[in-house]
Amino acid sequence: MCSSPESDAARRAQRHGAPGGRQRGFSLVELMVGATIGLLVIGAVSTMLTRNEGLRRAMAASVDLTTGSGHLAYHLDRSLRSAGSGFVQTWNASLGCALHAARGPTTLLPSPTPFPAPFGNVPQTVRLLPVLAHGGAGAGGSDVLALAAGHSGRAETPFRALPAAIGPSGVRLPTTLSLRGGDLLMLAEPGRHCLIQQVAAGFVGGTSQDLPLGGDYAPESVTGPFGIVARADYNLDAPAWVLPIGRAPNSAPVLRLYAVGTDRTLYSLDLLRTDGTAAPVPLESGVLELRARYGLDTDATPGIDTWVGPDDPGFTAAELTDGSAQAAARLETIVAIRVGLILRDTQVERTAVAPPTLVLFPDLPTAQRVTRAVSEADRTMRHRTLELTVPLRNVLARNAQLDAPPAGWAP
């Protein structure tokens, strides 16, 4: 049977999809297979994007914590290693003395008013010690660190004043060769409080033994809770020491407090205001806790024998600064300081990424560890612990000199 030309043309049009021909579509099975494949591809891509975003966020948080930890470690380590520089040589005359200082007409120490937050729980009378931890005086029960050091490399060798040589305008020393105008000094004498002074501007040391005093930090007297501490009262009953401690502002001495605030920021306070401001300076945000431990050398063998905290009997800030012979003996045994911090990032994750508890000083006996519980809300943010163990090299050097055998001694 022969087909007509019209039917052949229709079949060809249908086969080639020409207009007017019947279109052939996808079957239901084909549509379901295609949709399934599409969903699988979309799911795989979404999973990859989510995972990459999580990795990116985790990396960003890790970088932030690493940067903050590195900054704090460098700053605290550098400051702690210099603790005691410039005044441990005159330990018997200066250790534990109440610091008196004024800048112009403003009395700085002892502070006439409480220190600004977060240092409000620190006593307004500051004692001269290489390092002192005020246990629980910071926000949330954190410790507050107090550091004191002359500026390293500024000829911080103490001078003994010549007899009856401290007057209204200056002091006479065996030599003034290393001193310059603007240098900060400290007058120290056994049984007397310490007084911050300054070399008059324009002075250049040389053969003259007369050292003129003047400038912002050269008060003739400072009035505080102990009465009037006057420059003219030094070097009368006993030999006085003149201690070079630095130069403001570029080579200023370290006389600072460190504490964690309620806003979870670590602050520093310059007690001498050498930068011209009385406000605490923020050092790093995201710091939840700061704790300290003293490393003690209690026997004749060099090395740390035990660790104690600033709340342990005999080692509280009040007991170490009470001026007793027992306090002086304990201070000589402190040869290292260990500082622990807990940091937290601000990046919030969908799931818990922090453990339920964090522990500082985990290698110490249980009584010396610090355990902090992490709330459910805070567990969605990454945390990190940072610990520094810093030897007090100036104290160690002094102790080594005291323990050294006399010249010519032989076993």
Secondary structure, 3 states (H helix, E strand, C coil): CCCCHHHHHHHHHHHHCCCCCCCCCCCHHHHHHHHHHHHHHHHHHHHHHHHHHHHHHHHHHHHHHHHHHHHHHHHHHHHHHCCCCCCHHHHHHHCCCEEEEEECCEEEECCCCCCCCCCCCCCCCCECCCEEEECCCCHHHCCEEEEEECCCCCCCCCEECCCCCECCCEEECCCCCCCECCEEEEEECCCCCEEEEEECCCCECCCCCEEEECCCCCCCEEEECCEEEEHHHCCCCCCCEEEEEEECCCECCEEEEEEECCCCEEEEEECCCCCCCCCCEEEEECEEEEEEEEEECCCCCCCCCEEECCCCCCCCHHHHCCCCHHHHHHHHHEEEEEEEEEEECCCCCCCCCCCCEEEECCCCCHHHCEEEECCCCHHHCCEEEEEEEEECHHHHHHHHHHHCCCCCCCC
